Amino acid sequence: MTSRVVGFEVMGQDADKLRRFYGDLLGWRFEAGGPPRGGLSGGLIEGGSAPSGLAGRVGQTGPGHPNWMLLYNEVPDLDAALERAQGLGSRILMAPVRVAASTIAVVSDPEGHPVGLCSAA
């Protein structure tokens, strides 16, 4: 099985500054990102995707949340992927959460970097 990257987030303490940076550097435009989720708020890339075609958002973390850049990878079975990740020594950084038509979770890689997992089921 090969997993494809289907989305991304860039989250930090100053969402406006981040959006200006990515807008000025890469030409991205932003639209309102809907209601905050898990203490996070953000601006979706206008039209729901960056020029690469990936769905993405750049926004602000809540108090106590770390800054991060994260890719979401599509998996056919999220529960199985979480079990596999834990078997490989990963920690679950964010338990599964339903977002629109997908369920997402975040695990750590061997060096502690966050890895997003996404399933349509």
Stockholm file with secondary structure:
# STOCKHOLM 1.0

chainA/1-121         MTSRVVGFEVMGQDADKLRRFYGDLLGWRFEAGGPPRGGLSGGLIEGGSAPSGLAGRVGQTGPGHPNWMLLYNEVPDLDAALERAQGLGSRILMAPVRVAASTIAVVSDPEGHPVGLCSAA
#=GR chainA/1-121 SS CCCCEEEEEEEESCHHHHHHHHHHHHCCCEEECCSCBTTBEEEEEGGGSCTTSCEEEEEECCTTCCCEEEEEEECSCHHHHHHHHHHTTCCEEEEEEEETTEEEEEEECTTSCEEEEEECC
#=GC SS_cons         CCCCEEEEEEEESCHHHHHHHHHHHHCCCEEECCSCBTTBEEEEEGGGSCTTSCEEEEEECCTTCCCEEEEEEECSCHHHHHHHHHHTTCCEEEEEEEETTEEEEEEECTTSCEEEEEECC
//
